[in-house]
Amino acid sequence: MEKRHIDQQIMQIGYNSVMQTVRVSCHAYP
């Protein structure tokens, strides 16, 4: 149960990082 929670947290952080990168890329290359 603890491991699942940690994995979920890592997935959330990874997803946020990807979305932020996409957002920056869109601004850099309109």
HUDA-V222597 format. One record per run of one state. SS is the DSSP state (h for helix, s for strand, l for the rest). FROM is the first residue (numbers start at 1). TO is the last residue. If there is no record, write none. Layout:
# HUDA-V222597
[[SS	FROM	TO] [SS	FROM	TO]]
This chain:
# HUDA-V222597
[[l	1	1] [h	2	28] [l	29	30]]
